Amino acid sequence: MRQSKLFYKSLKKDPKDAKSSSHALLVRAGFVDQLGAGVFTFLPLGLMVLKNIENIIREEMIKIGGQEVLMPALIPKKNLEKTGRWKSFDVLYKLKDYALGATHEEVVSPLAKKIILSYKDLPLYLFQIQTKFRNELRAKSGLLRTREFLMKDLYSFHADEKDLDKYYEKVAKSYNSIFKRCGIPAIKTLASGGSFSKFSHEFQTITDAGEDIIYVCRKCGIAINKEIKKPKCPECGGSKFEEKKAVEVGNIFKLNDNYSLPFDLKFKEKPVLMGCYGIGLSRLMAAAVEVNHDDKGIIWPKEIAPFDIHLICLGDKKKCDKLYNDLLSKGKKVLYDDRDNSAGEKFAEADLIGIPARIVVSAKTLKNNSFEVKNRDSNKTCLIKFSHISRII
């Protein structure tokens, strides 16, 4: 992509209402544009990152047997009345006979009932990646808390508790893989199970921008949400904890029969047991920035970066064009800064945007028939001969 054609505009100063690093940097670097409180447009750079996160999640869900569906955003009032959530779910955006989907248990349960006719149809795992709507009263911190957001929700259906428990742990391991690939350190955290079970689990990323308080056990490393903190760790019995601010990047619940019974989802008169597993993609993107940035800008983890290489031309345009095309022919994703801006402006923007590798072609490097390579997370640079381009591809 030629940067001269890219639909974006960078800002030199933080937006006035930015309360978190991710909010400020994503707006300043031209990844997102804020339309209103908790409502954002994803610009080309931001959408590339979001799609990379989506693809990682999709791959990991398929690995654990998930089948992808796409359910409607409009949920009938009658479905929500069956579970009591038309009245009790206070963040619903309500229309006359529908609500905008905040979560999809009331859609997936009657859907599964049409397929699950006996124990032979179990277990079943369905997931979607779809826009959710929640009327958050405290929409703030950029993408960390929004009113419209992209979410992956997985729903599992089981014949018995043992099978549910087994799959629940399988999803937890899959989540660890997702967060690792996205460059986010996430801590498995015990949380309230509400009316569903004794505990649920959240995956929390430590950051000062987080709204949650967690207590990390110094003995086993698991964390406990402030809302259920006990004197001793339920996992190992340890009693020493470290208090941290964190943001929730995923959660998993054992729903048991709470959403199967209202829709008569049974086999042999036994209720089907369910689990649900959520990840907010846009929040994950913001969390990645919260833990991967410096005073110059974003430092994108490689697997979710919008491009592999930021090519900056400060010299012979023909040489730059050839290098750009060579990199593209080798399958590299390249943002090519072909603009006539000053070197200082180009370097500052490159640091702000945060693509993992930067290549510079200038009069100085051309004297050695070379180009300069620098990783965004390092201050070291090296010269590579054009004839040795294979070293980076």
C-alpha positions in Angstrom: 0.0 0.0 0.0 1.4 3.4 -1.0 1.1 5.7 2.0 0.3 8.6 -0.3 -3.0 6.8 -1.2 -3.8 5.6 2.3 -7.1 6.8 3.9 -5.8 8.2 7.2 -4.6 11.3 8.9 -2.2 11.3 11.8 -2.4 13.8 14.7 0.5 15.4 16.6 -1.5 15.8 19.8 -3.7 13.4 21.9 -7.5 13.9 21.5 -8.8 15.9 24.4 -11.1 13.2 25.7 -8.5 10.4 25.5 -8.2 8.8 28.9 -6.1 5.8 27.9 -2.9 5.3 25.9 -4.7 3.0 23.4 -7.4 5.6 22.8 -4.9 8.4 22.2 -2.5 6.4 20.0 -5.1 4.6 17.9 -6.8 7.9 17.1 -3.5 9.8 16.6 -2.1 7.2 14.3 -5.2 7.0 12.1 -6.4 3.5 13.0 -9.8 4.6 14.3 -12.1 7.7 14.2 -14.5 8.4 17.1 -18.0 9.2 15.9 -19.5 9.5 19.4 -19.2 8.2 23.0 -18.3 4.5 22.7 -18.8 4.5 18.9 -15.9 4.2 16.5 -15.1 3.9 12.8 -12.3 1.5 11.9 -10.1 3.1 9.2 -8.1 0.9 6.8 -5.1 0.5 9.2 -7.4 -0.3 12.1 -9.5 -2.7 10.1 -6.4 -4.6 9.0 -5.5 -5.2 12.7 -9.0 -6.2 13.5 -9.1 -8.7 10.7 -5.8 -10.2 11.8 -7.2 -10.7 15.3 -10.4 -12.1 13.8 -8.4 -14.6 11.7 -6.3 -15.8 14.7 -9.5 -16.3 16.8 -11.2 -18.1 13.9 -8.3 -20.5 13.5 -8.1 -21.3 17.2 -11.9 -21.9 17.4 -11.8 -24.3 14.5 -9.0 -26.2 16.1 -11.2 -27.0 19.1 -14.1 -28.1 16.9 -16.0 -24.8 16.6 -18.3 -24.4 13.6 -18.9 -20.8 12.5 -22.3 -19.4 12.1 -23.7 -15.8 11.8 -26.8 -15.1 13.9 -29.0 -12.0 13.4 -28.3 -8.8 15.4 -32.1 -8.4 16.0 -33.3 -10.7 18.8 -37.1 -11.1 19.2 -38.6 -9.8 22.4 -40.4 -13.1 23.0 -37.1 -15.0 23.2 -35.7 -12.6 25.7 -38.9 -12.7 27.8 -38.5 -16.5 28.1 -35.2 -16.0 30.0 -36.3 -12.9 31.8 -33.6 -10.8 30.2 -36.0 -8.4 28.4 -36.5 -6.7 31.8 -33.3 -7.7 33.7 -30.6 -7.0 31.1 -30.2 -3.3 31.7 -27.8 -2.6 28.8 -30.1 -3.7 26.0 -31.0 -1.4 23.2 -34.7 -2.1 22.8 -36.9 -1.6 19.8 -40.7 -2.3 19.8 -40.6 -6.1 19.4 -36.8 -6.7 19.2 -33.6 -5.9 21.0 -30.2 -5.3 19.4 -28.0 -8.3 20.3 -25.9 -7.8 23.4 -25.2 -11.6 23.6 -26.9 -14.5 21.8 -28.0 -17.3 24.2 -31.6 -16.6 23.3 -30.9 -17.2 19.6 -28.4 -20.0 19.7 -30.5 -22.2 22.1 -33.6 -22.5 20.0 -31.4 -22.8 16.9 -29.5 -25.8 18.5 -32.9 -27.4 19.5 -33.6 -27.8 15.8 -30.5 -29.9 15.4 -30.0 -31.7 18.7 -32.5 -34.6 18.7 -30.5 -37.2 20.6 -27.3 -37.8 22.5 -25.7 -38.6 19.1 -25.9 -34.9 18.2 -23.8 -34.0 21.2 -21.4 -32.4 21.9 -21.9 -29.4 19.6 -19.8 -26.2 19.3 -21.0 -23.1 17.5 -19.3 -19.7 17.3 -19.8 -16.4 15.5 -17.8 -13.2 15.1 -20.4 -10.4 15.0 -21.2 -6.9 16.1 -22.8 -6.6 19.6 -24.6 -3.6 21.1 -24.7 -2.6 24.7 -26.0 0.7 26.2 -23.0 1.2 28.4 -23.6 4.2 30.8 -19.8 4.6 31.2 -18.5 4.3 27.6 -14.9 5.4 28.0 -11.2 4.7 27.4 -11.6 4.4 23.7 -12.0 0.8 22.5 -11.8 -0.6 26.0 -15.4 0.1 26.7 -17.8 0.8 23.8 -21.4 0.6 22.9 -20.9 -1.2 19.6 -18.2 -3.7 19.3 -17.1 -6.9 17.4 -17.2 -10.0 19.6 -16.5 -13.7 19.2 -19.0 -15.7 21.1 -18.7 -19.5 21.2 -21.5 -21.7 22.6 -21.0 -25.4 23.6 -23.7 -28.0 24.1 -23.1 -31.2 26.2 -24.8 -34.3 27.4 -23.3 -34.2 30.9 -21.3 -32.1 33.3 -18.1 -34.1 32.8 -18.1 -33.4 29.1 -18.8 -29.7 29.8 -15.9 -29.5 32.2 -13.6 -31.1 29.8 -14.4 -28.7 27.0 -14.3 -25.7 29.3 -10.7 -26.4 30.0 -10.0 -27.0 26.4 -11.3 -23.5 25.6 -9.2 -22.0 28.4 -6.1 -23.4 26.7 -7.2 -22.1 23.3 -7.6 -18.7 24.8 -4.1 -18.8 26.1 -2.9 -19.5 22.6 -5.1 -16.6 21.1 -3.7 -14.1 23.6 -0.1 -15.2 23.1 -0.5 -14.9 19.3 -1.9 -11.4 19.8 1.0 -10.3 21.9 -1.0 -9.9 25.1 -0.1 -11.3 28.5 -3.4 -12.6 30.0 -3.9 -14.0 33.4 -6.6 -16.6 34.1 -8.8 -15.0 36.8 -11.5 -16.5 39.0 -14.7 -14.5 38.9 -18.3 -14.8 40.0 -20.3 -17.5 38.2 -23.5 -15.5 38.9 -26.5 -17.8 38.9 -24.8 -20.2 36.5 -22.0 -21.8 38.6 -19.8 -21.2 41.6 -17.1 -19.6 39.5 -16.5 -18.4 36.0 -13.2 -17.3 34.6 -12.0 -14.1 33.1 -8.7 -13.5 31.2 -7.2 -10.2 32.5 -4.4 -8.1 31.1 -2.6 -5.9 33.6 -2.7 -2.2 32.6 -3.2 1.1 34.4 -6.1 1.7 32.0 -8.0 -1.2 33.3 -11.2 -0.8 35.3 -11.0 -4.1 37.2 -9.0 -4.8 40.3 -7.5 -8.3 40.5 -5.4 -10.1 43.1 -2.6 -12.2 41.7 -1.6 -15.2 43.9 2.1 -15.1 44.5 2.2 -18.8 45.0 0.4 -20.2 41.8 0.0 -17.1 39.6 -3.8 -17.4 39.2 -5.7 -14.2 39.9 -9.0 -13.5 41.7 -11.4 -10.7 40.8 -12.0 -8.2 43.5 -15.7 -9.0 43.6 -15.0 -12.5 45.0 -11.6 -12.1 46.8 -11.3 -14.5 49.7 -8.6 -14.8 52.4 -7.0 -17.8 50.6 -6.5 -18.7 47.0 -9.2 -21.3 45.9 -6.6 -23.0 43.6 -3.6 -23.5 45.8 -4.5 -22.2 49.3 -1.9 -19.4 49.1 -2.6 -16.3 51.2 -0.2 -13.7 49.6 -1.6 -11.6 46.8 -0.5 -8.7 44.7 -3.2 -6.1 43.8 -3.3 -5.0 40.1 -5.4 -2.9 37.8 -6.5 -4.9 34.7 -8.7 -5.0 31.7 -10.8 -8.1 30.9 -10.0 -9.5 27.4 -12.0 -12.7 27.5 -14.4 -14.7 29.6 -15.7 -18.3 29.9 -18.9 -19.4 31.7 -20.6 -22.7 32.4 -24.2 -21.9 31.7 -25.4 -25.3 32.7 -29.1 -25.5 31.9 -30.0 -21.8 32.4 -30.6 -21.2 28.7 -31.5 -24.7 27.6 -34.5 -25.2 29.9 -36.4 -22.0 28.8 -36.3 -23.3 25.2 -37.0 -27.0 26.2 -33.6 -27.9 24.8 -33.4 -31.6 25.9 -32.6 -35.1 24.9 -34.3 -38.1 26.6 -35.9 -35.6 28.9 -32.5 -34.5 30.2 -31.6 -30.8 29.7 -28.6 -30.1 27.4 -25.8 -28.4 29.4 -24.2 -25.3 27.9 -21.1 -23.2 28.1 -20.4 -19.8 26.6 -17.0 -18.2 25.8 -16.5 -14.6 24.7 -13.7 -12.4 23.4 -14.2 -8.7 22.4 -12.0 -8.2 19.3 -11.8 -4.4 19.5 -11.1 -4.5 23.2 -8.3 -7.0 22.5 -6.9 -4.6 19.9 -6.9 -1.8 22.5 -5.3 -4.0 25.1 -2.5 -5.0 22.7 -1.7 -1.3 22.4 -1.9 -0.7 26.1 0.9 -3.3 26.7 2.9 -2.7 23.5 3.8 1.0 23.1 6.4 3.5 24.1 6.6 7.3 24.2 6.9 7.4 20.4 3.9 5.3 19.5 2.5 1.8 19.0 4.7 -1.3 18.8 2.4 -3.9 17.1 2.9 -7.6 17.8 3.9 -9.3 14.5 0.8 -11.4 14.0 -1.7 -8.6 14.3 0.2 -5.7 12.7 -1.4 -4.1 9.7 1.8 -4.5 7.7 5.0 -6.5 8.0 7.3 -3.7 6.8 7.2 0.1 6.6 9.3 1.1 3.6 10.5 4.7 3.8 11.8 6.3 0.7 14.3 9.1 1.2 16.3 8.7 -2.0 16.0 7.2 -5.5 12.3 6.6 -6.2 13.1 4.0 -8.8 15.2 2.0 -6.4 12.4 2.3 -3.8 9.8 1.2 -6.3 11.8 -1.8 -7.3 12.4 -2.8 -3.6 8.6 -2.3 -2.9 7.6 -4.6 -5.8 10.2 -7.2 -4.8 8.9 -7.3 -1.3 5.3 -7.6 -2.5 6.3 -10.4 -4.9 7.6 -12.4 -2.0 4.3 -12.1 -0.1 5.2 -9.4 2.3 2.7 -6.8 3.4 4.3 -3.4 2.9 3.3 0.1 3.7 5.4 2.2 1.3 6.0 5.8 2.4 6.3 7.3 -1.1 5.4 10.8 0.0 7.6 14.0 -0.3 7.5 14.7 3.5 10.7 15.4 5.4 12.7 12.5 6.9 11.8 13.6 10.4 8.1 13.5 9.7 8.3 10.1 8.1 10.3 8.6 11.0 7.9 10.1 13.6 4.9 8.7 11.8 6.5 5.3 11.3 7.1 5.1 15.1 3.6 6.3 15.8 2.0 3.7 13.5 4.2 1.0 14.9 4.8 -1.6 12.1 7.2 -4.3 13.3 10.0 -3.6 10.7 11.2 -0.4 9.1 13.3 -0.2 5.9 14.8 3.0 4.8 16.3 3.8 1.4 18.3 7.0 1.3 21.2 8.7 -0.4 23.4 7.5 2.4 22.4 3.8 2.1 22.5 3.9 -1.7 26.2 4.8 -1.5 26.7 1.3 -0.1 24.1 -0.2 -2.5 22.1 -1.0 0.6 19.0 -0.3 2.6 18.7 0.2 6.4 16.6 -2.2 8.5 15.3 -1.4 12.0 12.8 -3.3 14.2 10.2 -1.1 15.9 11.0 -2.6 19.3 14.8 -2.0 19.0 17.2 1.0 18.5 19.6 -1.1 16.5 19.9 -0.6 12.8 21.8 -2.6 10.1 22.6 -2.1 6.4 21.6 -4.9 4.0 22.8 -5.0 0.4 20.1 -5.1 -2.2 21.6 -8.3 -3.5 21.0 -9.8 0.0 17.3 -9.0 0.2 16.6 -12.7 0.9 17.8 -12.1 4.5 14.6 -10.3 5.3 12.2 -12.3 3.1 
